[in-house]
Amino acid sequence: MELCHRRQTCRLCGGAHLTLVLELAPTPPANAFVPKEELNKTQQCFPLDVFFCEDCAHVQLLDIVDPSVLFENYVYVSGTSPSFVAHFESYAKSVLDQFKPKSGSLVVDIGSNDGTLLRFFQKAGMKVLGIDPAKNIAEQATKNGIETMAAFFNPQIAKDIRGKYGPASVITANNVFAHIDNLEGVVEGIKVLLAPDGVFVFEVSYLVDVFEKTLFDTIYHEHLDYHSVKPLVPFFKRLGMELIEAQRVSSHGGSLRGIAQLKGGPHKAGQSVSSAIALEEKLGLDKAQTFRQFGDNINALKNDLNKLLKELKASGKKIVGFGAPAKATTLMYHFGIGPELIDFIAEDSPLKTNLFTPGSHIPVLPREALYEQKPDYVLMLAWNFAEPIMKSLRPYKDAGGHFIVPIPKLEIH
């Protein structure tokens, strides 16, 4: 089986004028944590090259790692982050307040993970269904009361769901609309399943934030697309849908919440779409050269962080990491941060603790290890949750510990 192949055309418009604008260090799949007994196995690294479409300005990876390798044994669950649970609660309320679906209407979440978002729709009186390819997580979500199909979403699955449950008033896809190579197929499935007055709501990392804050570590093999609004408008239009909202939200360092309806649907388009496009054009996100400059900014961050960590290590300081999100794999590989600089990574998710990081095989331990081993510095690898994590680790700080936040700018607390 071929584990990685490179596509030749743009995922949104089908154009073939693609320019390489950023080469990051090749990495293993970002969530490919390994148990102790597999440490002797070599993990394959795949290219992490970013391309710009000269036809529609979409930014994307063209090297596609087999989805079954990435997603069928997944180790990320939304419910382990209190910040993210709160985000999903306000997200569900916002959708319900804006579109007012009738009680008992069907809400379907594509890439539903452990069902955290759907639980809030369920509490509000909606009928809910999750779809997620991670069999272990789908099974657990179903046991916990959120019915979840273990599958990749496509038009046939959509047809089956509509036949069994009826049309969906709301379809959501959070941090998955950037994960799928065949986005056209997903949109065709959404069209099959969506009620005539229904809405498709998706959240993705927003290219504006990635660019402005140098969030390069959100680039990894699961994220095939780095979405901006300008290319999405014609993409939806070509497939018989229309983008009616493009809202900025704070999750994952800065995300885009897009809302689309079937062409000619009843909901009025807001000003947010045209405002977002104007901002993207002002920043130059429709030009390849902008992303070459982005590469220079990344290298400046790399030099600053490397210098700091090496100086601390040379002076005998003990450094560990906190948080083992997928983005940490990109950051550590591209910046050349391995076990020679970081002793271990503390993490709250039981799905990752007592495993070893992809490729570099740094041990991942429960947060208690911080208090037992008393490192001098903690590098915040889950930097997007730095504030709540640092608050929760106040006893470590009070005992003389320090935090290093690497992104969006290097800071020591």
C-alpha positions in Angstrom: 0.0 0.0 0.0 1.3 3.5 -0.9 1.3 5.5 2.3 1.9 8.9 0.6 1.2 10.3 -2.8 1.3 13.8 -4.3 -1.7 15.3 -6.1 -1.2 17.5 -9.1 -4.1 19.9 -9.0 -5.6 22.4 -6.5 -8.1 20.9 -4.1 -10.5 23.8 -4.4 -10.5 24.9 -8.0 -8.8 22.0 -9.8 -6.2 24.3 -11.3 -2.7 23.0 -12.1 -0.7 26.2 -11.5 0.8 25.4 -8.1 3.9 27.1 -6.6 6.0 25.7 -3.7 6.2 28.5 -1.1 7.3 26.8 2.1 9.4 23.7 2.9 9.1 22.5 6.5 11.2 19.6 7.9 9.6 16.2 6.9 8.0 14.5 9.9 6.2 11.3 10.9 2.4 11.7 11.2 1.9 14.2 14.0 -0.1 12.0 16.3 1.9 8.8 15.7 2.9 8.3 19.4 4.5 4.9 20.1 4.5 2.6 23.1 7.8 1.5 24.7 7.8 -1.9 23.0 7.8 -0.2 19.5 10.7 2.2 20.1 13.0 0.1 18.0 10.8 0.5 14.9 11.7 3.3 12.5 8.9 5.7 11.8 8.6 7.0 8.3 8.8 10.8 7.7 6.7 12.4 5.0 7.3 15.7 3.2 5.7 18.9 4.7 5.8 21.2 1.7 3.2 24.0 1.3 1.9 25.1 -2.1 0.1 28.2 -3.3 -2.5 27.9 -6.1 -1.9 30.7 -8.7 -5.5 30.3 -10.0 -7.5 30.7 -6.8 -5.0 31.6 -4.1 -5.7 28.5 -2.0 -2.8 27.3 0.3 -2.4 23.6 0.7 -0.3 20.5 1.1 -0.2 18.2 -2.0 1.5 15.2 -0.3 -1.4 13.1 1.1 -0.7 10.5 3.8 -3.1 7.6 3.7 -6.1 8.7 5.9 -6.3 5.3 7.6 -2.7 5.8 8.9 -3.7 9.2 10.3 -7.2 8.8 11.7 -8.3 5.2 12.4 -6.4 5.0 15.7 -6.7 8.6 16.8 -5.3 9.9 20.1 -6.8 13.4 20.3 -10.1 13.9 22.2 -11.8 17.3 22.5 -13.2 16.6 26.0 -9.8 16.6 27.7 -9.4 20.4 27.3 -11.7 22.5 29.5 -11.1 25.5 27.2 -12.3 23.6 24.2 -15.4 22.2 26.0 -16.3 25.8 26.8 -15.7 26.8 23.2 -18.0 24.1 22.0 -20.7 25.1 24.4 -20.8 28.7 23.2 -20.5 27.5 19.6 -23.6 25.3 19.9 -25.5 28.2 21.6 -24.5 30.6 18.8 -25.7 28.3 16.0 -29.0 27.6 17.8 -29.6 31.3 18.6 -28.8 32.4 15.0 -30.7 29.7 13.0 -33.3 28.5 15.5 -33.8 24.9 14.3 -37.0 23.3 15.7 -36.6 21.1 18.8 -35.9 17.5 17.7 -34.2 18.6 14.5 -31.3 16.5 13.4 -27.7 17.8 14.0 -24.9 15.8 12.3 -21.2 16.4 13.2 -18.6 15.2 10.6 -15.5 14.2 12.5 -17.4 14.3 15.8 -14.5 12.9 17.9 -15.8 12.1 21.4 -19.1 14.0 20.8 -18.3 17.0 23.0 -20.0 19.5 20.6 -23.0 17.2 19.9 -23.6 16.9 23.6 -24.5 20.6 23.8 -26.9 20.3 20.9 -28.4 17.2 22.5 -28.9 19.1 25.8 -30.8 21.8 23.8 -33.3 19.2 22.6 -31.8 18.3 19.2 -31.5 14.8 17.8 -27.8 14.2 17.2 -25.5 11.9 15.2 -21.7 11.8 15.0 -19.6 10.5 12.2 -15.9 9.8 12.9 -13.4 7.3 11.3 -11.6 6.7 14.7 -13.2 3.4 15.7 -12.0 3.5 19.3 -13.3 7.0 19.9 -16.6 6.5 18.0 -17.4 3.4 20.1 -16.7 5.2 23.3 -18.8 8.2 22.2 -21.8 5.9 21.5 -21.4 4.2 24.9 -21.5 7.7 26.4 -24.8 8.5 24.8 -23.8 10.2 21.5 -24.6 7.8 18.7 -21.6 7.8 16.4 -20.9 6.0 13.1 -17.3 4.9 12.6 -16.9 6.0 9.0 -15.4 8.6 6.6 -18.3 10.9 5.5 -19.2 10.7 1.7 -22.4 11.0 -0.4 -23.4 7.4 0.1 -23.2 7.7 3.9 -25.2 10.9 3.6 -27.9 9.1 1.6 -28.0 6.3 4.2 -28.3 8.8 7.1 -31.1 10.8 5.3 -33.0 7.6 4.6 -32.8 6.5 8.3 -33.1 9.8 10.2 -34.4 12.4 7.6 -32.6 15.6 6.6 -30.3 17.5 8.9 -31.1 21.1 10.0 -27.4 21.6 11.0 -24.3 19.9 9.8 -21.0 20.8 11.5 -17.4 19.9 10.7 -14.8 21.3 13.2 -11.1 21.1 12.4 -11.9 18.5 9.8 -12.8 20.6 6.7 -9.0 21.1 6.4 -8.3 17.3 6.8 -10.0 15.9 3.8 -8.4 15.5 0.3 -11.8 15.1 -1.5 -13.5 18.2 -0.3 -15.9 18.1 -3.3 -17.1 14.7 -2.2 -17.8 16.0 1.3 -19.8 19.0 0.0 -21.8 16.7 -2.4 -22.6 14.6 0.7 -23.6 17.7 2.7 -26.0 18.7 -0.2 -27.6 15.2 0.0 -28.2 15.4 3.7 -28.9 19.1 4.4 -32.5 20.2 4.8 -33.6 23.0 2.3 -33.4 25.6 5.1 -30.4 23.9 6.9 -26.9 25.2 7.4 -23.4 23.7 7.2 -21.1 25.2 9.8 -17.4 24.5 9.8 -14.4 25.7 11.8 -10.9 25.6 10.5 -7.6 27.2 11.4 -7.7 30.6 9.6 -4.9 31.5 7.2 -5.0 35.1 8.4 -4.0 34.0 11.9 -1.5 31.4 10.7 0.2 34.2 8.8 0.0 37.1 11.2 1.0 35.1 14.3 3.5 32.8 12.6 1.5 29.7 13.6 3.5 27.4 11.3 3.2 24.5 13.7 -0.5 24.1 12.8 0.9 22.8 9.5 1.1 19.0 9.6 -0.1 16.1 7.5 -3.7 15.9 8.9 -4.2 19.6 7.8 -4.2 19.5 4.0 -5.7 22.9 3.6 -5.0 26.4 5.1 -8.2 28.1 4.4 -8.9 31.7 3.6 -12.3 33.0 2.5 -11.5 34.3 -1.0 -11.0 30.8 -2.5 -13.9 29.3 -0.6 -16.5 31.5 -2.1 -16.1 30.3 -5.7 -15.5 26.7 -4.4 -19.0 26.6 -2.7 -20.6 28.4 -5.6 -19.3 25.9 -8.1 -20.8 23.1 -6.1 -24.3 24.6 -5.6 -23.8 26.2 -2.2 -23.2 29.7 -0.9 -20.9 30.9 1.9 -23.1 33.3 4.0 -20.8 34.0 7.0 -17.1 34.0 7.7 -16.7 34.7 11.4 -13.4 34.8 13.2 -13.1 32.9 16.5 -10.3 32.5 18.9 -9.9 28.7 19.1 -6.5 27.1 18.1 -4.8 30.4 18.0 -7.3 31.9 15.6 -9.9 30.1 13.5 -12.5 30.7 10.8 -16.1 29.7 11.3 -17.7 29.5 7.9 -21.4 29.0 7.4 -22.9 27.9 4.1 -26.3 27.0 2.8 -27.7 25.5 -0.3 -27.8 27.9 -3.2 -30.9 30.0 -2.9 -31.4 29.1 0.8 -33.5 31.4 3.1 -30.7 32.9 5.2 -29.4 36.3 4.3 -25.6 36.6 3.8 -23.8 38.8 6.3 -21.1 41.4 5.7 -18.5 39.1 7.3 -17.6 37.4 3.9 -16.7 40.5 2.0 -15.0 42.0 5.1 -12.8 38.9 5.4 -11.8 39.0 1.7 -10.9 42.6 2.0 -8.6 41.8 5.0 -7.0 38.9 3.2 -6.2 41.0 0.1 -4.8 43.8 2.3 -2.4 41.2 3.9 -1.4 39.9 0.5 -2.7 36.4 1.1 -3.6 36.1 -2.6 0.1 36.4 -3.5 2.8 33.6 -3.4 5.5 36.0 -2.3 3.7 36.7 1.0 4.3 33.1 2.0 8.0 33.2 1.2 8.2 36.1 3.7 6.3 33.8 6.2 9.2 31.3 5.9 11.7 34.0 6.9 9.6 34.8 10.0 9.6 31.1 11.0 13.4 30.9 10.7 13.8 34.0 13.0 11.6 32.3 15.6 13.6 29.1 15.2 16.9 30.9 15.8 15.6 32.7 18.9 14.1 29.6 20.6 17.1 27.3 19.7 19.5 29.9 21.1 17.5 30.2 24.4 17.2 26.4 24.9 20.8 25.7 24.2 22.0 28.5 26.6 19.7 27.2 29.3 20.9 23.6 28.8 24.5 24.7 28.8 24.1 26.4 32.1 22.8 23.1 33.6 19.0 23.9 33.5 16.5 21.1 33.2 13.9 21.7 30.5 10.7 19.8 29.8 7.7 20.3 27.6 4.0 20.7 28.5 1.3 19.4 26.1 1.7 16.9 23.3 -0.6 18.3 20.6 -0.1 17.4 17.0 1.5 20.8 16.4 4.4 19.9 18.7 5.6 17.4 16.1 6.0 20.1 13.5 7.6 22.6 15.9 10.1 20.1 17.3 11.2 18.7 14.0 11.5 22.0 12.1 13.3 23.7 15.0 15.5 20.6 15.7 14.3 20.2 19.3 14.8 16.6 20.5 15.6 14.6 23.6 19.0 16.3 23.9 17.1 19.5 24.9 13.8 18.3 26.4 13.8 15.5 29.1 10.1 14.7 28.9 6.7 16.1 28.0 4.0 16.4 30.6 0.4 15.9 29.3 -3.1 15.5 30.6 -4.6 13.2 28.0 -4.5 9.6 29.1 -4.5 8.5 25.4 -0.9 10.0 25.1 0.7 9.6 28.6 3.2 6.8 29.0 3.8 6.8 25.2 6.7 8.4 23.3 6.6 11.3 20.8 6.5 10.6 17.0 10.0 10.0 15.6 12.0 11.7 18.4 10.7 9.4 21.1 10.6 11.8 24.0 8.7 10.2 26.9 5.2 11.7 27.6 4.3 11.6 31.3 1.3 12.7 33.4 1.5 16.3 34.7 2.4 15.0 38.2 5.9 14.4 36.8 6.5 18.2 36.9 6.1 18.3 40.6 8.1 15.1 41.1 11.1 16.1 38.9 11.0 19.9 39.4 12.4 21.1 36.1 13.7 24.6 35.8 11.8 25.5 32.6 8.6 24.2 30.9 8.3 24.8 27.2 4.6 25.3 26.4 4.1 23.1 23.3 0.3 23.5 23.7 0.9 27.3 23.4 -2.7 28.0 22.4 -3.8 27.0 25.9 -0.8 28.6 27.6 -2.8 30.9 29.9 -5.1 28.3 31.4 -2.3 25.7 31.7 0.0 28.2 33.4 -2.8 29.1 35.9 -3.4 25.4 36.6 0.4 24.9 37.2 0.6 27.8 39.7 2.2 25.7 42.5 5.1 24.8 40.0 5.6 28.5 39.3 5.4 29.5 43.0 8.1 26.9 43.7 10.5 28.8 41.3 9.6 27.2 38.0 9.5 29.2 34.7 7.4 28.9 31.5 8.6 29.4 27.9 5.9 30.3 25.4 7.4 29.8 21.9 4.5 31.1 19.7 3.2 33.6 18.5 6.3 35.3 20.0 8.9 34.0 22.3 8.2 34.9 26.0 9.4 33.7 29.4 7.0 33.8 32.3 
